[in-house]
């Protein structure tokens, strides 16, 4: 596990490895390693809660 400061530095200088959850799953199946991944995104377009639906 890397320290958060190291990941922040990689994000700031543009060298961070960022994958979607789907890309991460494919990499695990193919390579069985994810030690070079800095960030995994899990965004969605769906409504995640009733409160958000009301506010929308």
CHARMM-style PDB file with segment names, atoms N, HN, CA, C and O in Angstrom:
ATOM      1  N   UNK     1       0.840  -1.168   0.000  1.00  0.00      PROA
ATOM      2  CA  UNK     1       0.000   0.000   0.000  1.00  0.00      PROA
ATOM      3  C   UNK     1       0.891   1.239   0.000  1.00  0.00      PROA
ATOM      4  O   UNK     1       1.830   1.348   0.787  1.00  0.00      PROA
ATOM      5  N   UNK     2       0.573   2.174  -0.904  1.00  0.00      PROA
ATOM      6  HN  UNK     2      -0.190   2.086  -1.544  1.00  0.00      PROA
ATOM      7  CA  UNK     2       1.359   3.407  -0.992  1.00  0.00      PROA
ATOM      8  C   UNK     2       0.716   4.519  -0.169  1.00  0.00      PROA
ATOM      9  O   UNK     2      -0.503   4.543   0.004  1.00  0.00      PROA
ATOM     10  N   UNK     3       1.519   5.421   0.329  1.00  0.00      PROA
ATOM     11  HN  UNK     3       2.509   5.402   0.189  1.00  0.00      PROA
ATOM     12  CA  UNK     3       0.966   6.554   1.090  1.00  0.00      PROA
ATOM     13  C   UNK     3       0.158   7.482   0.179  1.00  0.00      PROA
ATOM     14  O   UNK     3       0.449   7.602  -1.011  1.00  0.00      PROA
ATOM     15  N   UNK     4      -0.839   8.124   0.739  1.00  0.00      PROA
ATOM     16  HN  UNK     4      -1.075   8.026   1.706  1.00  0.00      PROA
ATOM     17  CA  UNK     4      -1.725   9.019  -0.020  1.00  0.00      PROA
ATOM     18  C   UNK     4      -0.934  10.180  -0.621  1.00  0.00      PROA
ATOM     19  O   UNK     4      -1.277  10.659  -1.701  1.00  0.00      PROA
ATOM     20  N   UNK     5       0.117  10.640   0.057  1.00  0.00      PROA
ATOM     21  HN  UNK     5       0.396  10.252   0.935  1.00  0.00      PROA
ATOM     22  CA  UNK     5       0.930  11.739  -0.487  1.00  0.00      PROA
ATOM     23  C   UNK     5       1.601  11.347  -1.801  1.00  0.00      PROA
ATOM     24  O   UNK     5       1.728  12.171  -2.708  1.00  0.00      PROA
ATOM     25  N   UNK     6       2.026  10.100  -1.902  1.00  0.00      PROA
ATOM     26  HN  UNK     6       1.923   9.431  -1.165  1.00  0.00      PROA
ATOM     27  CA  UNK     6       2.644   9.613  -3.133  1.00  0.00      PROA
ATOM     28  C   UNK     6       1.619   9.591  -4.277  1.00  0.00      PROA
ATOM     29  O   UNK     6       1.944   9.948  -5.410  1.00  0.00      PROA
ATOM     30  N   UNK     7       0.404   9.181  -3.983  1.00  0.00      PROA
ATOM     31  HN  UNK     7       0.140   8.891  -3.063  1.00  0.00      PROA
ATOM     32  CA  UNK     7      -0.655   9.160  -4.997  1.00  0.00      PROA
ATOM     33  C   UNK     7      -1.028  10.579  -5.407  1.00  0.00      PROA
ATOM     34  O   UNK     7      -1.239  10.848  -6.590  1.00  0.00      PROA
ATOM     35  N   UNK     8      -1.110  11.485  -4.442  1.00  0.00      PROA
ATOM     36  HN  UNK     8      -0.939  11.266  -3.481  1.00  0.00      PROA
ATOM     37  CA  UNK     8      -1.420  12.891  -4.759  1.00  0.00      PROA
ATOM     38  C   UNK     8      -0.349  13.498  -5.668  1.00  0.00      PROA
ATOM     39  O   UNK     8      -0.662  14.252  -6.589  1.00  0.00      PROA
ATOM     40  N   UNK     9       0.896  13.168  -5.406  1.00  0.00      PROA
ATOM     41  HN  UNK     9       1.151  12.556  -4.657  1.00  0.00      PROA
ATOM     42  CA  UNK     9       1.987  13.665  -6.243  1.00  0.00      PROA
ATOM     43  C   UNK     9       1.854  13.129  -7.666  1.00  0.00      PROA
ATOM     44  O   UNK     9       2.039  13.871  -8.631  1.00  0.00      PROA
ATOM     45  N   UNK    10       1.534  11.840  -7.798  1.00  0.00      PROA
ATOM     46  HN  UNK    10       1.384  11.237  -7.014  1.00  0.00      PROA
ATOM     47  CA  UNK    10       1.352  11.248  -9.127  1.00  0.00      PROA
ATOM     48  C   UNK    10       0.180  11.891  -9.855  1.00  0.00      PROA
ATOM     49  O   UNK    10       0.251  12.110 -11.064  1.00  0.00      PROA
ATOM     50  N   UNK    11      -0.893  12.195  -9.140  1.00  0.00      PROA
ATOM     51  HN  UNK    11      -0.951  12.017  -8.158  1.00  0.00      PROA
ATOM     52  CA  UNK    11      -2.024  12.887  -9.761  1.00  0.00      PROA
ATOM     53  C   UNK    11      -1.625  14.289 -10.223  1.00  0.00      PROA
ATOM     54  O   UNK    11      -1.997  14.718 -11.315  1.00  0.00      PROA
ATOM     55  N   UNK    12      -0.873  14.988  -9.396  1.00  0.00      PROA
ATOM     56  HN  UNK    12      -0.570  14.639  -8.509  1.00  0.00      PROA
ATOM     57  CA  UNK    12      -0.480  16.361  -9.715  1.00  0.00      PROA
ATOM     58  C   UNK    12       0.454  16.433 -10.919  1.00  0.00      PROA
ATOM     59  O   UNK    12       0.347  17.348 -11.736  1.00  0.00      PROA
ATOM     60  N   UNK    13       1.376  15.467 -11.031  1.00  0.00      PROA
ATOM     61  HN  UNK    13       1.464  14.724 -10.368  1.00  0.00      PROA
ATOM     62  CA  UNK    13       2.322  15.539 -12.150  1.00  0.00      PROA
ATOM     63  C   UNK    13       1.868  14.759 -13.382  1.00  0.00      PROA
ATOM     64  O   UNK    13       2.584  14.696 -14.382  1.00  0.00      PROA
ATOM     65  N   UNK    14       0.683  14.168 -13.305  1.00  0.00      PROA
ATOM     66  HN  UNK    14       0.102  14.219 -12.493  1.00  0.00      PROA
ATOM     67  CA  UNK    14       0.112  13.503 -14.476  1.00  0.00      PROA
ATOM     68  C   UNK    14       0.594  12.090 -14.727  1.00  0.00      PROA
ATOM     69  O   UNK    14       0.310  11.520 -15.781  1.00  0.00      PROA
ATOM     70  N   UNK    15       1.317  11.510 -13.779  1.00  0.00      PROA
ATOM     71  HN  UNK    15       1.547  11.973 -12.923  1.00  0.00      PROA
ATOM     72  CA  UNK    15       1.839  10.160 -13.981  1.00  0.00      PROA
ATOM     73  C   UNK    15       0.984   9.071 -13.328  1.00  0.00      PROA
ATOM     74  O   UNK    15       1.342   7.894 -13.386  1.00  0.00      PROA
ATOM     75  N   UNK    16      -0.129   9.442 -12.715  1.00  0.00      PROA
ATOM     76  HN  UNK    16      -0.419  10.397 -12.668  1.00  0.00      PROA
ATOM     77  CA  UNK    16      -0.983   8.470 -12.025  1.00  0.00      PROA
ATOM     78  C   UNK    16      -1.658   7.528 -13.020  1.00  0.00      PROA
ATOM     79  O   UNK    16      -2.029   7.928 -14.124  1.00  0.00      PROA
ATOM     80  N   UNK    17      -1.808   6.283 -12.612  1.00  0.00      PROA
ATOM     81  HN  UNK    17      -1.507   5.958 -11.715  1.00  0.00      PROA
ATOM     82  CA  UNK    17      -2.548   5.296 -13.397  1.00  0.00      PROA
ATOM     83  C   UNK    17      -3.963   5.258 -12.839  1.00  0.00      PROA
ATOM     84  O   UNK    17      -4.172   4.894 -11.682  1.00  0.00      PROA
ATOM     85  N   UNK    18      -4.941   5.638 -13.674  1.00  0.00      PROA
ATOM     86  HN  UNK    18      -4.770   5.933 -14.614  1.00  0.00      PROA
ATOM     87  CA  UNK    18      -6.338   5.725 -13.258  1.00  0.00      PROA
ATOM     88  C   UNK    18      -7.157   4.792 -14.128  1.00  0.00      PROA
ATOM     89  O   UNK    18      -7.103   4.878 -15.355  1.00  0.00      PROA
ATOM     90  N   UNK    19      -7.913   3.901 -13.504  1.00  0.00      PROA
ATOM     91  HN  UNK    19      -7.957   3.831 -12.507  1.00  0.00      PROA
ATOM     92  CA  UNK    19      -8.727   2.932 -14.225  1.00  0.00      PROA
ATOM     93  C   UNK    19     -10.177   3.005 -13.766  1.00  0.00      PROA
ATOM     94  O   UNK    19     -10.468   3.403 -12.638  1.00  0.00      PROA
ATOM     95  N   UNK    20     -11.072   2.617 -14.650  1.00  0.00      PROA
ATOM     96  HN  UNK    20     -10.836   2.294 -15.567  1.00  0.00      PROA
ATOM     97  CA  UNK    20     -12.462   2.423 -14.231  1.00  0.00      PROA
ATOM     98  C   UNK    20     -12.552   1.061 -13.550  1.00  0.00      PROA
ATOM     99  O   UNK    20     -11.627   0.256 -13.650  1.00  0.00      PROA
ATOM    100  N   UNK    21     -13.656   0.800 -12.863  1.00  0.00      PROA
ATOM    101  HN  UNK    21     -14.408   1.454 -12.782  1.00  0.00      PROA
ATOM    102  CA  UNK    21     -13.826  -0.490 -12.205  1.00  0.00      PROA
ATOM    103  C   UNK    21     -13.782  -1.624 -13.231  1.00  0.00      PROA
ATOM    104  O   UNK    21     -13.216  -2.681 -12.950  1.00  0.00      PROA
ATOM    105  N   UNK    22     -14.363  -1.425 -14.403  1.00  0.00      PROA
ATOM    106  HN  UNK    22     -14.822  -0.567 -14.631  1.00  0.00      PROA
ATOM    107  CA  UNK    22     -14.343  -2.452 -15.452  1.00  0.00      PROA
ATOM    108  C   UNK    22     -12.925  -2.726 -15.941  1.00  0.00      PROA
ATOM    109  O   UNK    22     -12.542  -3.879 -16.141  1.00  0.00      PROA
ATOM    110  N   UNK    23     -12.146  -1.661 -16.132  1.00  0.00      PROA
ATOM    111  HN  UNK    23     -12.457  -0.724 -15.970  1.00  0.00      PROA
ATOM    112  CA  UNK    23     -10.759  -1.831 -16.561  1.00  0.00      PROA
ATOM    113  C   UNK    23      -9.945  -2.570 -15.501  1.00  0.00      PROA
ATOM    114  O   UNK    23      -9.097  -3.400 -15.829  1.00  0.00      PROA
ATOM    115  N   UNK    24     -10.204  -2.267 -14.239  1.00  0.00      PROA
ATOM    116  HN  UNK    24     -10.893  -1.593 -13.973  1.00  0.00      PROA
ATOM    117  CA  UNK    24      -9.502  -2.939 -13.155  1.00  0.00      PROA
ATOM    118  C   UNK    24      -9.819  -4.433 -13.148  1.00  0.00      PROA
ATOM    119  O   UNK    24      -8.917  -5.255 -12.988  1.00  0.00      PROA
ATOM    120  N   UNK    25     -11.079  -4.789 -13.318  1.00  0.00      PROA
ATOM    121  HN  UNK    25     -11.813  -4.121 -13.447  1.00  0.00      PROA
ATOM    122  CA  UNK    25     -11.463  -6.204 -13.341  1.00  0.00      PROA
ATOM    123  C   UNK    25     -10.774  -6.937 -14.488  1.00  0.00      PROA
ATOM    124  O   UNK    25     -10.294  -8.056 -14.309  1.00  0.00      PROA
ATOM    125  N   UNK    26     -10.723  -6.315 -15.666  1.00  0.00      PROA
ATOM    126  HN  UNK    26     -11.113  -5.406 -15.812  1.00  0.00      PROA
ATOM    127  CA  UNK    26     -10.050  -6.937 -16.811  1.00  0.00      PROA
ATOM    128  C   UNK    26      -8.571  -7.137 -16.524  1.00  0.00      PROA
ATOM    129  O   UNK    26      -8.006  -8.177 -16.861  1.00  0.00      PROA
ATOM    130  N   UNK    27      -7.943  -6.143 -15.904  1.00  0.00      PROA
ATOM    131  HN  UNK    27      -8.402  -5.298 -15.631  1.00  0.00      PROA
ATOM    132  CA  UNK    27      -6.516  -6.244 -15.610  1.00  0.00      PROA
ATOM    133  C   UNK    27      -6.244  -7.364 -14.611  1.00  0.00      PROA
ATOM    134  O   UNK    27      -5.252  -8.082 -14.739  1.00  0.00      PROA
ATOM    135  N   UNK    28      -7.111  -7.517 -13.624  1.00  0.00      PROA
ATOM    136  HN  UNK    28      -7.917  -6.934 -13.520  1.00  0.00      PROA
ATOM    137  CA  UNK    28      -6.928  -8.583 -12.639  1.00  0.00      PROA
ATOM    138  C   UNK    28      -7.017  -9.949 -13.313  1.00  0.00      PROA
ATOM    139  O   UNK    28      -6.233 -10.847 -13.006  1.00  0.00      PROA
ATOM    140  N   UNK    29      -7.962 -10.106 -14.224  1.00  0.00      PROA
ATOM    141  HN  UNK    29      -8.598  -9.377 -14.474  1.00  0.00      PROA
ATOM    142  CA  UNK    29      -8.121 -11.381 -14.933  1.00  0.00      PROA
ATOM    143  C   UNK    29      -6.908 -11.661 -15.811  1.00  0.00      PROA
ATOM    144  O   UNK    29      -6.427 -12.793 -15.860  1.00  0.00      PROA
ATOM    145  N   UNK    30      -6.413 -10.644 -16.503  1.00  0.00      PROA
ATOM    146  HN  UNK    30      -6.804  -9.725 -16.464  1.00  0.00      PROA
ATOM    147  CA  UNK    30      -5.301 -10.828 -17.438  1.00  0.00      PROA
ATOM    148  C   UNK    30      -3.946 -10.937 -16.739  1.00  0.00      PROA
ATOM    149  O   UNK    30      -3.165 -11.840 -17.039  1.00  0.00      PROA
ATOM    150  N   UNK    31      -3.664 -10.026 -15.813  1.00  0.00      PROA
ATOM    151  HN  UNK    31      -4.298  -9.292 -15.569  1.00  0.00      PROA
ATOM    152  CA  UNK    31      -2.326  -9.917 -15.228  1.00  0.00      PROA
ATOM    153  C   UNK    31      -2.221 -10.418 -13.792  1.00  0.00      PROA
ATOM    154  O   UNK    31      -1.131 -10.748 -13.326  1.00  0.00      PROA
ATOM    155  N   UNK    32      -3.344 -10.474 -13.094  1.00  0.00      PROA
ATOM    156  HN  UNK    32      -4.230 -10.206 -13.472  1.00  0.00      PROA
ATOM    157  CA  UNK    32      -3.378 -10.866 -11.688  1.00  0.00      PROA
ATOM    158  C   UNK    32      -2.532  -9.946 -10.809  1.00  0.00      PROA
ATOM    159  O   UNK    32      -2.038 -10.361  -9.760  1.00  0.00      PROA
ATOM    160  N   UNK    33      -2.367  -8.682 -11.246  1.00  0.00      PROA
ATOM    161  HN  UNK    33      -2.769  -8.345 -12.098  1.00  0.00      PROA
ATOM    162  CA  UNK    33      -1.638  -7.711 -10.437  1.00  0.00      PROA
ATOM    163  C   UNK    33      -2.184  -6.314 -10.689  1.00  0.00      PROA
ATOM    164  O   UNK    33      -2.552  -5.978 -11.815  1.00  0.00      PROA
ATOM    165  N   UNK    34      -2.233  -5.521  -9.664  1.00  0.00      PROA
ATOM    166  HN  UNK    34      -1.934  -5.793  -8.750  1.00  0.00      PROA
ATOM    167  CA  UNK    34      -2.696  -4.141  -9.791  1.00  0.00      PROA
ATOM    168  C   UNK    34      -1.822  -3.195  -8.962  1.00  0.00      PROA
ATOM    169  O   UNK    34      -2.270  -2.126  -8.546  1.00  0.00      PROA
ATOM    170  N   UNK    35      -0.593  -3.594  -8.734  1.00  0.00      PROA
ATOM    171  HN  UNK    35      -0.230  -4.462  -9.072  1.00  0.00      PROA
ATOM    172  CA  UNK    35       0.280  -2.810  -7.865  1.00  0.00      PROA
ATOM    173  C   UNK    35       0.619  -1.437  -8.431  1.00  0.00      PROA
ATOM    174  O   UNK    35       1.026  -0.554  -7.676  1.00  0.00      PROA
ATOM    175  N   UNK    36       0.464  -1.227  -9.745  1.00  0.00      PROA
ATOM    176  HN  UNK    36       0.133  -1.944 -10.359  1.00  0.00      PROA
ATOM    177  CA  UNK    36       0.796   0.070 -10.330  1.00  0.00      PROA
ATOM    178  C   UNK    36      -0.408   0.993 -10.465  1.00  0.00      PROA
ATOM    179  O   UNK    36      -0.272   2.104 -10.977  1.00  0.00      PROA
ATOM    180  N   UNK    37      -1.587   0.557 -10.016  1.00  0.00      PROA
ATOM    181  HN  UNK    37      -1.698  -0.346  -9.599  1.00  0.00      PROA
ATOM    182  CA  UNK    37      -2.805   1.369 -10.131  1.00  0.00      PROA
ATOM    183  C   UNK    37      -2.873   2.340  -8.960  1.00  0.00      PROA
ATOM    184  O   UNK    37      -2.705   1.950  -7.805  1.00  0.00      PROA
ATOM    185  N   UNK    38      -3.124   3.617  -9.275  1.00  0.00      PROA
ATOM    186  HN  UNK    38      -3.260   3.934 -10.213  1.00  0.00      PROA
ATOM    187  CA  UNK    38      -3.216   4.644  -8.241  1.00  0.00      PROA
ATOM    188  C   UNK    38      -4.657   4.933  -7.832  1.00  0.00      PROA
ATOM    189  O   UNK    38      -4.942   5.116  -6.649  1.00  0.00      PROA
ATOM    190  N   UNK    39      -5.576   4.976  -8.818  1.00  0.00      PROA
ATOM    191  HN  UNK    39      -5.344   4.827  -9.779  1.00  0.00      PROA
ATOM    192  CA  UNK    39      -6.957   5.365  -8.544  1.00  0.00      PROA
ATOM    193  C   UNK    39      -7.895   4.491  -9.365  1.00  0.00      PROA
ATOM    194  O   UNK    39      -7.623   4.191 -10.528  1.00  0.00      PROA
ATOM    195  N   UNK    40      -9.019   4.079  -8.738  1.00  0.00      PROA
ATOM    196  HN  UNK    40      -9.240   4.322  -7.794  1.00  0.00      PROA
ATOM    197  CA  UNK    40     -10.065   3.355  -9.445  1.00  0.00      PROA
ATOM    198  C   UNK    40     -11.333   4.188  -9.334  1.00  0.00      PROA
ATOM    199  O   UNK    40     -11.766   4.532  -8.234  1.00  0.00      PROA
ATOM    200  N   UNK    41     -11.927   4.512 -10.485  1.00  0.00      PROA
ATOM    201  HN  UNK    41     -11.575   4.232 -11.379  1.00  0.00      PROA
ATOM    202  CA  UNK    41     -13.157   5.305 -10.477  1.00  0.00      PROA
ATOM    203  C   UNK    41     -14.361   4.381 -10.533  1.00  0.00      PROA
ATOM    204  O   UNK    41     -14.318   3.328 -11.169  1.00  0.00      PROA
ATOM    205  N   UNK    42     -15.424   4.776  -9.869  1.00  0.00      PROA
ATOM    206  HN  UNK    42     -15.459   5.631  -9.351  1.00  0.00      PROA
ATOM    207  CA  UNK    42     -16.639   3.963  -9.809  1.00  0.00      PROA
ATOM    208  C   UNK    42     -17.865   4.836 -10.058  1.00  0.00      PROA
ATOM    209  O   UNK    42     -18.894   4.665  -9.404  1.00  0.00      PROA
ATOM    210  N   UNK    43     -17.757   5.765 -10.996  1.00  0.00      PROA
ATOM    211  HN  UNK    43     -16.921   5.903 -11.527  1.00  0.00      PROA
ATOM    212  CA  UNK    43     -18.852   6.679 -11.278  1.00  0.00      PROA
ATOM    213  C   UNK    43     -20.025   5.982 -11.939  1.00  0.00      PROA
ATOM    214  O   UNK    43     -19.876   4.916 -12.536  1.00  0.00      PROA
ATOM    215  N   UNK    44     -21.178   6.589 -11.825  1.00  0.00      PROA
ATOM    216  HN  UNK    44     -21.299   7.455 -11.340  1.00  0.00      PROA
ATOM    217  CA  UNK    44     -22.383   6.045 -12.436  1.00  0.00      PROA
ATOM    218  C   UNK    44     -23.284   7.188 -12.877  1.00  0.00      PROA
ATOM    219  O   UNK    44     -23.198   8.299 -12.354  1.00  0.00      PROA
ATOM    220  N   UNK    45     -24.127   6.911 -13.822  1.00  0.00      PROA
ATOM    221  HN  UNK    45     -24.197   6.009 -14.247  1.00  0.00      PROA
ATOM    222  CA  UNK    45     -25.083   7.916 -14.287  1.00  0.00      PROA
ATOM    223  C   UNK    45     -26.456   7.719 -13.656  1.00  0.00      PROA
ATOM    224  O   UNK    45     -27.345   8.551 -13.836  1.00  0.00      PROA
ATOM    225  N   UNK    46     -26.632   6.648 -12.934  1.00  0.00      PROA
ATOM    226  HN  UNK    46     -25.910   5.972 -12.788  1.00  0.00      PROA
ATOM    227  CA  UNK    46     -27.935   6.335 -12.351  1.00  0.00      PROA
ATOM    228  C   UNK    46     -28.216   7.136 -11.097  1.00  0.00      PROA
ATOM    229  O   UNK    46     -27.299   7.678 -10.480  1.00  0.00      PROA
ATOM    230  N   UNK    47     -29.459   7.209 -10.725  1.00  0.00      PROA
ATOM    231  HN  UNK    47     -30.204   6.768 -11.226  1.00  0.00      PROA
ATOM    232  CA  UNK    47     -29.858   7.869  -9.482  1.00  0.00      PROA
ATOM    233  C   UNK    47     -29.452   6.961  -8.328  1.00  0.00      PROA
ATOM    234  O   UNK    47     -29.817   5.786  -8.294  1.00  0.00      PROA
ATOM    235  N   UNK    48     -28.702   7.510  -7.391  1.00  0.00      PROA
ATOM    236  HN  UNK    48     -28.405   8.464  -7.419  1.00  0.00      PROA
ATOM    237  CA  UNK    48     -28.160   6.699  -6.307  1.00  0.00      PROA
ATOM    238  C   UNK    48     -28.980   6.769  -5.024  1.00  0.00      PROA
ATOM    239  O   UNK    48     -28.787   5.947  -4.128  1.00  0.00      PROA
ATOM    240  N   UNK    49     -29.882   7.723  -4.919  1.00  0.00      PROA
ATOM    241  HN  UNK    49     -30.039   8.390  -5.647  1.00  0.00      PROA
ATOM    242  CA  UNK    49     -30.691   7.787  -3.704  1.00  0.00      PROA
ATOM    243  C   UNK    49     -31.980   8.540  -3.995  1.00  0.00      PROA
ATOM    244  O   UNK    49     -32.066   9.319  -4.943  1.00  0.00      PROA
ATOM    245  N   UNK    50     -32.961   8.292  -3.171  1.00  0.00      PROA
ATOM    246  HN  UNK    50     -32.891   7.659  -2.401  1.00  0.00      PROA
ATOM    247  CA  UNK    50     -34.238   8.990  -3.317  1.00  0.00      PROA
ATOM    248  C   UNK    50     -34.102  10.486  -3.099  1.00  0.00      PROA
ATOM    249  O   UNK    50     -34.811  11.273  -3.726  1.00  0.00      PROA
ATOM    250  N   UNK    51     -33.201  10.882  -2.218  1.00  0.00      PROA
ATOM    251  HN  UNK    51     -32.625  10.242  -1.709  1.00  0.00      PROA
ATOM    252  CA  UNK    51     -32.978  12.315  -1.962  1.00  0.00      PROA
ATOM    253  C   UNK    51     -32.475  13.004  -3.222  1.00  0.00      PROA
ATOM    254  O   UNK    51     -32.939  14.091  -3.568  1.00  0.00      PROA
ATOM    255  N   UNK    52     -31.535  12.379  -3.901  1.00  0.00      PROA
ATOM    256  HN  UNK    52     -31.159  11.496  -3.620  1.00  0.00      PROA
ATOM    257  CA  UNK    52     -31.011  12.962  -5.136  1.00  0.00      PROA
ATOM    258  C   UNK    52     -32.114  13.056  -6.181  1.00  0.00      PROA
ATOM    259  O   UNK    52     -32.203  14.043  -6.910  1.00  0.00      PROA
ATOM    260  N   UNK    53     -32.950  12.034  -6.253  1.00  0.00      PROA
ATOM    261  HN  UNK    53     -32.878  11.232  -5.660  1.00  0.00      PROA
ATOM    262  CA  UNK    53     -34.046  12.042  -7.234  1.00  0.00      PROA
ATOM    263  C   UNK    53     -34.981  13.205  -6.981  1.00  0.00      PROA
ATOM    264  O   UNK    53     -35.437  13.850  -7.925  1.00  0.00      PROA
ATOM    265  N   UNK    54     -35.272  13.483  -5.724  1.00  0.00      PROA
ATOM    266  HN  UNK    54     -34.901  12.959  -4.957  1.00  0.00      PROA
ATOM    267  CA  UNK    54     -36.165  14.606  -5.376  1.00  0.00      PROA
ATOM    268  C   UNK    54     -35.495  15.929  -5.737  1.00  0.00      PROA
ATOM    269  O   UNK    54     -36.145  16.820  -6.284  1.00  0.00      PROA
ATOM    270  N   UNK    55     -34.215  16.066  -5.441  1.00  0.00      PROA
ATOM    271  HN  UNK    55     -33.687  15.342  -4.996  1.00  0.00      PROA
ATOM    272  CA  UNK    55     -33.493  17.306  -5.725  1.00  0.00      PROA
ATOM    273  C   UNK    55     -33.320  17.533  -7.224  1.00  0.00      PROA
ATOM    274  O   UNK    55     -33.221  18.673  -7.678  1.00  0.00      PROA
ATOM    275  N   UNK    56     -33.286  16.465  -7.974  1.00  0.00      PROA
ATOM    276  HN  UNK    56     -33.366  15.539  -7.605  1.00  0.00      PROA
ATOM    277  CA  UNK    56     -33.124  16.599  -9.426  1.00  0.00      PROA
ATOM    278  C   UNK    56     -34.388  17.134 -10.033  1.00  0.00      PROA
ATOM    279  OT1 UNK    56     -34.459  17.320 -11.248  1.00  0.00      PROA
TER     280      UNK     56
END
